Amino acid sequence: MPPPRAPSWGIVTRHTTTGGGRLSASARTLRALLGALGAEGEEPPGAESAPLVVMRGDQPQVGGVAEVALEGGGERGCRGRLPADLPLGYHTLHAGGRARRLIVTPARCHLPEGGRGFVLAVQLHATRSARSWGIGDLGDLAELGRWAGGLGAAGLVVSPLHATLPLAPVEASPYFPTSRVFLNPLLLRPEPTGDLPIADLEVRARRLNGDRAIHRDEAVSLKMRALERAFSTQEAEAEASRALREEPLLADFALFCALAERHGRDWREWPGPLARREPTALAAAERDLRGRVRLHAFMQAVLDRQLREAAATLPLILDLAVGVHPGGADAWVWQDLLAPGVSVGAPPDTFNSRGQDWGVPAFDPWKLRGAAYAPFIATLRAALRHGAGLRIDHVMGLERLWWIPAGHGPEEGAYVRYPLDDLLGIVALESVRHRATVIGEDLGTVPRGLRARLRRRGLLGYVLLLFEDRPPRRWPRQAVAAVTTHDLPTIAGLWDGSDVAERRRLGLPADAAASEALARRLARGAPNGVDLDRSASVPAAIEHAHRRLASSPCMLVSATLEDVAQVRERPNQPGLIGPPSWSLALPLPLEEVEALPMATRLAELLGRNP
């Protein structure tokens, strides 16, 4: 048998660096990645049984006589080629004695209708109201939607709502979840039920709002106690049963949470039969932990209802993280589809000379294809269940991901390719079915030609004022325009130098000259061509930046609640794991943020068509 060839298995042996140079993967790295892929033979097997993903209207050859079993029922016969008028959807193609999944996709994603709209970017955990239990929640999101809608906002771009485990210590980063299919228990707004008051817990929880630091462990403990009281009713039991019937993946997730309470948060340290998901062990555990399993199912039912209620107040654009915790629920359920012994990150670049290891596992692209992309489809559907839009973090990962073998540094990784056309087709299909706008976060190092391919498939890109040399009037229409992101300085922190001071206080890299260069880029001429003086106030800088955004033709223009409240700290401090990253609330409760003049002013600026 010929030896495996790295390129045939999707491994990129040489790539172009941010500086324009060419870097080759080492022989050691290639051997490790071929081993993680289980590479045997010159190229991967199974192409004939892999899903066939076609754009509607295309007519690829299928051999002789074939039959298509349609998703909605019925059959279509064909000879030689597929019919051009097959409906969109997930069908089954029977040809040559074999059956394979046939996915018929639209040419493009759903795009926003009408003129330009403005949106508010929200870090929900930081957006507390007087009614919060120590952390922003879905009740706060509903209130925020009502208020922002009154200002004329077209929607809210919300930080990831993915599930974390409700066990101390609670994971702070919304980009390192246990599951991307289910919702974060921390975001639950506890509700009193009949004769089961929760006022004593509520009083203790609201005291947490007095500290700007978010105390997740205390908040989740109180919320779980409130939930346990609510679950003692027949109505709650019925709601759990209904949720388990309607969501096939919920039983596994709820069982994972119950097992984590008993055996620890990382399934890789559980007893072998449970870790390997042996059916007899899972059945015994489900019987033994039935009450806790149903409690966690009930919790997801309440979260789903509260998210639906929030989405009814204003369209939500939800954020899809690039990966999950390797010891979490999704990794446990889909462990056979993950590449063992690798994590995902980023290669060295001009911003980080050592590269990055994000610690999330990677789906094996060949096994993912062999599973007819089921995990990818389930994850998209979960995000679009109540979302009018989807922001795909690190959208470049649909084409390639930087794999780092265990025991190697981030700089010793290599790119592994994914079936981009198939994945983009599925994104377009789910987007059209849910009438949802899709945003591809394409900041950073982007492979040549990828942005053009994303635009052709109807995804919106990102344009940041802090990074752009082009004047806003020359920005692309099919994009979201923003000043900054959660990983970058806020306008206030950049303008007054406090961001550099905070980075130094935390012992993180801080380049004062680079920060000043960004501030001067921020100060460049507004539509009247006049630069803002560096001695101007922070409010003047915030207005100036958004006035420039408003002159762009982009479909969506975005402001952040941090800029509305003139916050100096970044939501996340790159390079720092733990507080204050993802752990600071806004300095004002939501009720006071809503009364700030800056909110009305930014809505007036961004609500204007250029």
N, C-alpha and C positions, 0 to 999 in steps of 0.2 A: 504494500500500500504506500503511495507517495506520502512524504511528510507534509504536515499542515503548512500552508502558506499564510502568513499573517494577513496580507491584504485580502485574500479570499475569505477570511473569517471576519473581516471588517475592521481590522486593526490598522491604524494609520501609522506607518513607519517613520514618516517625516512630515513635519508641519511647519508653517510659517509663524514666526514669533511676532509679538507686537512691534518689535523694532525692525521687522522686515527681513530678519535672518531666517535660516533653515536649521531646524533642530531634529536630529535623528533619535529614535528610541533605541535604548541599549538592547543588546542580545539578551541580557538577564531579564529586562522588563518584558520583552516579547515572549520569552519562554513562560514567564509567570502568567501573562494574560492568555496565552494559548491554553495553558493548563486550567485557568479559571473558566474558559469557554468549553472545556472538555473536548478540545479540537482533536479529531481523529480523521485522517484522510486529507486530501488536498483542499477540499472545500466542504462546507456544511451540507448535510443531506436534507431530504424532505421538501425540496422546492415544489415538487408536484402536488403535495398535499397542503401546502401553505395557503392561507387566504388569498383570494384574488380580489384586489382592490382596484376598481375602475371608476373613472369619471363618467357620469351619465352621458350617454351618446356615443361613448367609445365602444368599439366592436372587436375586441381581441379574439384571436382564434382559440377555439376550445376543442379542436379535433373533429371527430365525426358527429354522430347524433348525440345530443345532450339535452338535459332537462333542468330547468331552474325551479326549485320549490320556493315560492315567494314567502317573505316574512309574514305578510298579512293573510296568507292562505292562497291556495290556487297554485297552478303550475304553468310554466311556459316552455314549450319545446323549441329547440334551435338546432341548426346543422352548420357546422364549420365555424361560425362566429356567433357571439352573443347578439341578441336583438338590441337595437339602438334605443328602444323606448322602455327599457326596464325601469320600474319605479325605484326611487331612492330607498335604501334600507339594507338590512342584513339578511341575505338569502342563502340558499344552499344550492350549489352546482353539482349535478350528478353527471359525470362523463367518464367514459372508459372504465366503468366498474368502480370508480372512486367517487367519494363525496368530499367536497371542500367548501369552506365558507366563501361566499361571494358578497362583497360589500360595494354597493353602488353609491357613489358620493356626488354631491353637487360640485360645480366648478369653483365656487367661492363660498366663504362664510357669509352669514347674515351681517349686513352693514347698517349703521345707524341711519334712521330715516330723518328727513327734514334738514334743517340748517345745523349750524354748529351748536354744540351744547357744552355747558361747563359742569364739572363734577368736583366733589370734595373727596380728598384722600383721607382715610380714617384709620388710625391705629386703635381698634376697638377696645383693647385692654386698657388703654390710657384714657378713654373717654368716659369718665365717671360722672354720675349725677348724684343728687341727694338721696336717690333711692337705690343706688348701687350697693352691693355687698363687697366692697373693697376693691372691685375691679369692674371695668366697663363690661356691659352684658347686652344680651339681645333686646331687653327692654329699653336700654339706652339707645340701641341702634334704631328702634322704632321711633323714639322721640326725635332722634337726630334726623331721620328721614322726613318726618312731618315738618320740622323747622327748615331744613335745607330745601325742601320742595317749595315752601313759602317764599324762599329767596329766589326761586327760579332755577334751582339746580336740576340737571337732567338725571343725576344719579350719584351714588356714593361708591367710591372704590375702597373696598374694605380689606384690611389685613387678613391673612389666612385664618379661617375659622376651623381648621382641621383639629381632630381630637388629640388631646394629650391625656395621659393617665391621671385620674383623680387621686393620686397617691403622692405623699410627700417623699422626697422633694419634688415639687411639680416643675416640669420643664418650662422654661420661660420663653424660649424662641418659638414663634409660630411657624418657623420654617424647619422644625425638627420634630414633626408630630409622630404619634404612634400610628395614626391612620389618616389618610387623605379622603377616605370614603365617609367617615362619620364626623360628628361635631364635637367641639371642645366643651367638656362639662363645666369649665370655669366660666363660660359665657351664659350659663343658665340663670334666669331670674326666678328665684324661689317664689312659689305661689301658695298662699294659705288655702287649706282645703277643709271645708265643713267645720267639724268640731276639733280640728287639729291645728291650733294656732302655732305660729312660728315667730311671734313677736319677740320672745326672749333671744332667739338666735339672730333675728334681724337687728336688734339693738346692738348686739356685740359686733355684728358684721359691719354695720355702718360706722362704728368707731374706727375701723380700718381706713376710712376715707380721710381721716384727719392727718394721715401721713402720706406725703407725696409718693413715697416708695410703695410699690405694690407687693403685698404680702400674700402670695398665692397659696402657700400651705395652709394658713389660717382661713383664707376665704373658701378653699375647697372643702376643708373639714366642716365648716358651718353649712355650706350648701349641701353636702352629702347628708348631714343630719336632718336638714329640712326635707330633703327628697325622701329619706327613709320614712319620715312621718307621713308624707303624702302617699307613699306606696302602700300604706296599710288599708286603703279603701278598695272596694270592689271596682269602682270606676277606673282606678289606676291599674289594677290587674287586667281589666278588659283592654285598656289602652296598650299595655305591653303585649298582650296576645295579638292585637290587631297589627301592631308594628312588626312583630315577628313573622306574621303571615305575609305582609305586604313587601317586606325587604328581605330577600333571600340571604344577603350577606350579614344581616344583623345578628343572627344566632352565633356565628363564629366570633364576631367582635365582642358581643356581650359575654361569651364564655371566656374569651381572652382576658377581659377586665376582671372577671371573677377569679380566674386562675392567677392573675398577677397579684391580687390581694392575698392569696394564700402562698404562692411560691416565689414571688418577687417580680419586679417590673420587666425583666429581660428573659424572654422565653429560652434563650440559649443556655440559661442556667437552671432550667426546670428539669424534673425527672425525664429521662430519655423518651419514654413512650409518649408523654404529653408534648415534649419539644418536637418530636417527629410526627405528631398528629396521627398516631395510630388509632384507628376507629374505635377499638374496644376501650382504650384509655379515655378517649374523648367522650364516649357514651357514658362511661362510669362517672366521669367528672361532671358531666351535665346533670346527671341525676343527683349527685351529691351536692352540687352548688346551685340547684334550681332556683332558689329564692334570690340569690345574688345575681344570677344570670338575668332573671326577669326584672330585677331592679335596674340593671344597666340598660336593658331594652326599653324600659319605661322612661329612663332619663333621655335616651335618644329620641323617643317619641315626643317628649315635652320640648326638647331643643328644636326638633324639626318644626313643630307647631309655632314656636316663638319666632323662628327664622322666617317662616311663611308670613306671619303677621308683620314682621319688620319689612319684608320685601313688598308688602302691599302698600306701604306708605311712600316709597320711592324706589325706583329700580336700583338693584345692587349689582356691582361688578365685583365678583369674588376672586380671590387670589389663589392660584394653584402653586404650591411649593414644589421645588424640583425633586424632592425625595422624602424619605421617611426614616425614622429611627430604626437601626438594624435589629434592635431587640424588641420592636413594637409589633402591634397587631397585624398590620399589612404585611410586614416581613415574615411573620409567623404563618399567615394564611397562604402567601404566595412564595414560600421559601424555595420551592422546587424550580421557580422561574428566575431566581436571582443568581448572579455570578458569585460563587463563593470566594472569599479571600480578597475582595477588592472593595474599595470605596471610591466615591466620586468627589472631584474637586476641580481645581483650575491650575493650569500650568503657570510658571513664572511669567510675570509681565512687568510693565513699567511701574505699576502701582504696588506690586508685591513680588520682590525678587526671588522669594523662596517658593512661590506657588501657594495653593490652598488645598487643604483636605477637609471637606465638609462633613465627613463621617457618615454619609448616607450610602446605602447599598445601591447597586446597579442591576437593573433587569438585564438578563442575557438577551440580546436582540433576537437570537435564533429561537430560543425557548419562548419568548414573548410572541413571536410570529407563529410558532407551533400551537400556542394557546389561543390563536385567533384574536390576539390583542385584548383578551377579556379584562385584565386588570386596568388597562388604559381606558377602555370604554366605561368600565364601572366608575373609575375616578372622575372622568369627564362628566358623566351623568349626575354624580353626587354633587359636583360643583355647580351644575346648571339646574339642579332641581328647583331652586328658588332664585337663581341668579339670572338677571337680564344680560349679564356679560361675564366674561372670564378673562383674567389677566394671567398669562402663563409665565411664571418666573423662569428666567434663563431659557428662553424659547429655543436657543441654539442647541439645547439638549435633544430636540427632536431630530437633529441631524447627526450630532456626535456628542459624546461625553468623555471627560478626562478621567480615565480609570487609573487608580493608584493601587498597585499590589500591596498586600499586607507586608510589613517590614521594610517598605520603601518610603522614601520621602516624597512630598508632592511633586518635586522637580523630576522624579524618576518615573512618572507615569507616561501614558500615551493615550491618544484619542481612539475611541472605538465608535464605529459608525452605526447608526440606526436607520430603519427604513423610512426615511423622511416622507416620501410621497404617500406611503400607506398611512402614516400617522397624521399628516396634514389632511388627507381625505376624510379620515374619521373625525378629526376636529371640525371640518366643514360640515359633515353630516349632522353631528350633534348640535352644532351652532344653528343650522337651518331648522332643525326639528324643534329647538327650544327658542328660536328667534332671538338669539343671544349674540352680542358683539364679542369678538375675541381680540384681545390685545396681546401681542408677543413682546415680552420685555427683552429687547435686543440691544441692551447697553453692554459695552465692553468689546471683547474680541469676537468678531462675527465672521464666519467663513465667507469667502468670496462668493458672491451671487446669492447668498441666502436671503438677504433682505428683499431682493427683487422677487424671489420665489414666494416669500411670505405675502408680499403685496398682491401678487397674482392670485393667491388663494384667499384674499379678502381679510387678512389679519392686519390690524393696526399696529404700527411701530411706536417707538418712544422717541421724543425729541426733548432734550434737557437744555434749558437756558444756560446752565453752568458749563456745559460741554460744547455748545454750538458756536462756531465762528460765523455761520451764515446769519444774516438778519432774519427775524421771524417771518417777514413777508415772503421769504423764499423757502420756508419749511414745507414739507409735503402735506397734502391734505389728509391722506390716509394715515393719520398718526394721532397720538395723544401728546399734547404739549404740556410740559411741567417745568418748574424751576429746579426742583431737587427731588431726592428720594429718601427713604428711611435710612439708608446707609451713608448719606452725605450730609454736610452741614445744613442746618436751617438757615434761612436768610438772616435772622437776628444773630445767630452764633457766628456766621461768617462775617457779617458787617461790622460787629463791634469787637471781633477778635476773641470772643469768649470760647469759641469752639477749639481753637488752638490751645488755649489755657486749660480747658477741660481734658483734652487728649493728653497733655503733658502731666496733669494731675493724676491721671489714670495709668501713667507709664506707657502710653501708646505712642507710636510714631506721629509726629506733628511737624509739618513743614510750614513755617510762618510765611515764607516767600511764596509758596504755592497757594496758600490760603489767600494771601493778598492779591495774587493774580486772579483767582476766582472772584474775589470781591470786585475787582476792577472790571472783569467781564460782566458781572451783574450790573455794574453802573453804566454800561454802554448806552448809547443814545436810545431814547424812547422814539415813538413815531415822529416826534418833532426834531429828531436828530441831535438833541442836546444830552450829553452825558450827565449823570447825577454826580454832584460833588460828594467826595468821600467824607466830608464833614456833615452830611445830611443825617437826619435821625433814622432810627430803625424803621418806624412806620413809613417814612418817606421812601426808604429802600424797598420795603415790601410792596408798596403801591407801584413804584417804578417798575419793578420786575414783572408784576402782573399786567401792567399796562402794555409792556412789550409782548407778553404772551398773547394778549388780546388782539394784537395786530397780525397774528399768524392765521393761515387758512385751515389749521388742523381741525379735524372733525370734533375732537374733544379737547378742552383746555381744563387744567386741573390746578386747584389750590389745596393746601394741606391745612388741617386744623391747627398744626403747630404754628404755621404762619399767621393764621387768624388770631391766635392767642400770643403771638410774638415770643414763642418758646425758643430758648437758646440751645438746649440740649438736643442732640440727635436721638431719635427713637432707638437706634441700634449703633453701638460703637464697634465697627469692624475690628477684628483682632482680639476682642474681649469676650470671653464666655462667662456669663453671669452678670449680676447687677453692676452698673445701672442699665445694661442693654436689655431692652424690652421690659424694663421694670420701673419706669417712671410714669406716673399719671400726668395729665395736663395740669398746670398749676392752678387752674380754675375749674370748678364743677361745670357740667354741661349747661346748666341754667345760666351761669354767668358768661360762658363763652357765647351763647346765643345772643346775649345783649351787647356784645362788643361792637363798636362802630366799624371796626375793620371787616367784620363779616359782611355787613351791608355794602361796604365800599368795594370789596373784592367781587362780590356778586354783581355789582353794577359794572365793573370793568370787564369781567369775563363773560357777562351776559350779552355783550354787544357783538354783533357780527362785524368782521373786518371790512 
